[in-house]
Amino acid sequence: MKKNILFVMNNLTCGGAEKALISLLETIDYAKFNVDLLLFKQEGLFLSQIPPEVNLLAEPCGYKYFDMSIKTAIKDCIQKGQFDIVFSRLKAGYIFRTEENKAICEQKVWKCLSNILQSIQKEYDVAIGYLEKSPVYFSIEKVNAKKKIGFIHNDYNKLGMDPKIDEYYFSKLDNILTVSEECARVLRSKFPQYKNKVDVMYNIVSPAVLNKLSTEKIDIVKSGVTLVSVGRLTQQKGFELAVKACKNLVKNGYDVKWYVIGEGEERVTLERLIIENDLLENFILLGLKENPYPYIKAADIYVQPSRFEGKSIAIDEAKILNKPIVVTNFSTVTDQISNNQNGLIVEMNPKAIAGGIKRLIDNVSIRNSLKENLLKEELGTESEIQKLYDLFRVGQKGINK
């Protein structure tokens, strides 16, 4: 008999966790599992990529009122006589106004959301909250399942969350999965009482799929040195450092065009910074691209200027496409890059980022050495799905090592 599995996620916008979920859903054996997917909002770049075998559940009623202005939400709820939602939305509005930390704000607002969201009536064998905060909390409080798994997709210390809030929810999980050894170490250190629940499941990446997709024709003209970065336009990804590094390169006579694929709340800030540094011809924000791989393939150098990551899918993809890579020294970087072996690790500032790029531009032998070493690596992670299958088994406490 097939097992019934539920995945819970916020939406399918352009983040690494969203991309990882799609890759996972493309890999699952649907002959063995019935898979439902609940999205709080059915939107995002990857929505069209949900496999046809997946049953997409309706959006939770009431969630939309927490994703619109309080004035609009209250007016609509009063007109419909939904006064329970009015009270919860007002309380959430107070938290939005008074809690400056975005991560803790989301944690606190969950209680208001929980008061108005209905439980799912169907019983599942396994429920998986595929992202920290609300998806995990929903899986615990609103889903009837024999086993519950939570995913943490980043270095917990860098997420800015309140661990005291998560202590309760983590106590209700059967397993806590994360994406790298360093992320697992951080979780075990932060929550020693739950260290036996923590396991690593790497994001699923398929070299065959990436290489096939990378052959699509794209609309950029190669001239000088082509740099490419992929990521949400948020402070986490450090793109303002990249703009300043680009200025350094241009000032020193390097002919570069730096393309950034992604979207986010930092776009206006970055556009202003690009104009202030007279880089309109050198630093180009391409926005979202459903298929970023031809752009990575077109790069002479791939650059990841992040402040923190869990396990960067974009870096793995650049490795698969055999690109010389420059990355900043974020806490989990050595899970993916060995300095001077398969990439360059530089300090987290514009001068150092520019310096790493200059080194690769000026020294062909280093570029070739990095690429040769990448060719020797086993980079496919399709077999990671077996770890999830291990946890699906009745009585299984953790992943078979």
Rosetta blueprint (number, residue, H / E / L):
1 M L
2 K L
3 K E
4 N E
5 I E
6 L E
7 F E
8 V E
9 M E
10 N L
11 N L
12 L L
13 T L
14 C L
15 G L
16 G H
17 A H
18 E H
19 K H
20 A H
21 L H
22 I H
23 S H
24 L H
25 L H
26 E H
27 T H
28 I L
29 D L
30 Y L
31 A L
32 K L
33 F E
34 N E
35 V E
36 D E
37 L E
38 L E
39 L E
40 F L
41 K L
42 Q L
43 E L
44 G L
45 L L
46 F L
47 L H
48 S H
49 Q H
50 I L
51 P L
52 P L
53 E L
54 V L
55 N E
56 L E
57 L L
58 A L
59 E L
60 P L
61 C L
62 G L
63 Y H
64 K H
65 Y H
66 F H
67 D L
68 M L
69 S L
70 I H
71 K H
72 T H
73 A H
74 I H
75 K H
76 D H
77 C H
78 I H
79 Q H
80 K H
81 G L
82 Q L
83 F H
84 D H
85 I H
86 V H
87 F H
88 S H
89 R H
90 L H
91 K H
92 A H
93 G H
94 Y H
95 I H
96 F H
97 R H
98 T H
99 E L
100 E L
101 N L
102 K H
103 A H
104 I H
105 C H
106 E H
107 Q H
108 K H
109 V H
110 W H
111 K H
112 C H
113 L H
114 S H
115 N H
116 I H
117 L L
118 Q L
119 S L
120 I L
121 Q L
122 K L
123 E E
124 Y E
125 D E
126 V E
127 A E
128 I E
129 G E
130 Y L
131 L L
132 E L
133 K L
134 S H
135 P H
136 V H
137 Y H
138 F H
139 S H
140 I H
141 E H
142 K H
143 V L
144 N E
145 A E
146 K E
147 K E
148 K E
149 I E
150 G E
151 F E
152 I E
153 H L
154 N L
155 D L
156 Y H
157 N H
158 K H
159 L L
160 G L
161 M L
162 D L
163 P H
164 K H
165 I H
166 D H
167 E H
168 Y H
169 Y H
170 F H
171 S H
172 K H
173 L L
174 D L
175 N E
176 I E
177 L E
178 T E
179 V L
180 S L
181 E H
182 E H
183 C H
184 A H
185 R H
186 V H
187 L H
188 R H
189 S H
190 K H
191 F L
192 P H
193 Q H
194 Y H
195 K H
196 N H
197 K H
198 V E
199 D E
200 V E
201 M L
202 Y L
203 N L
204 I L
205 V L
206 S L
207 P H
208 A H
209 V H
210 L H
211 N H
212 K H
213 L H
214 S L
215 T L
216 E L
217 K L
218 I L
219 D L
220 I L
221 V L
222 K L
223 S L
224 G L
225 V E
226 T E
227 L E
228 V E
229 S E
230 V E
231 G L
232 R L
233 L L
234 T L
235 Q H
236 Q H
237 K H
238 G L
239 F H
240 E H
241 L H
242 A H
243 V H
244 K H
245 A H
246 C H
247 K H
248 N H
249 L H
250 V H
251 K H
252 N L
253 G L
254 Y L
255 D L
256 V E
257 K E
258 W E
259 Y E
260 V E
261 I E
262 G L
263 E L
264 G L
265 E L
266 E L
267 R H
268 V H
269 T H
270 L H
271 E H
272 R H
273 L H
274 I H
275 I H
276 E H
277 N L
278 D L
279 L L
280 L L
281 E L
282 N L
283 F E
284 I E
285 L E
286 L E
287 G E
288 L L
289 K L
290 E L
291 N L
292 P L
293 Y H
294 P H
295 Y H
296 I H
297 K H
298 A H
299 A L
300 D L
301 I E
302 Y E
303 V E
304 Q E
305 P L
306 S L
307 R L
308 F L
309 E L
310 G L
311 K L
312 S L
313 I H
314 A H
315 I H
316 D H
317 E H
318 A H
319 K H
320 I H
321 L L
322 N L
323 K L
324 P L
325 I E
326 V E
327 V E
328 T E
329 N L
330 F L
331 S L
332 T L
333 V H
334 T H
335 D H
336 Q L
337 I L
338 S L
339 N E
340 N L
341 Q L
342 N L
343 G E
344 L E
345 I E
346 V E
347 E L
348 M L
349 N L
350 P H
351 K H
352 A H
353 I H
354 A H
355 G H
356 G H
357 I H
358 K H
359 R H
360 L H
361 I H
362 D H
363 N L
364 V H
365 S H
366 I H
367 R H
368 N H
369 S H
370 L H
371 K H
372 E H
373 N H
374 L H
375 L H
376 K L
377 E L
378 E L
379 L L
380 G L
381 T L
382 E H
383 S H
384 E H
385 I H
386 Q H
387 K H
388 L H
389 Y H
390 D H
391 L H
392 F H
393 R L
394 V L
395 G L
396 Q L
397 K L
398 G L
399 I L
400 N L
401 K L
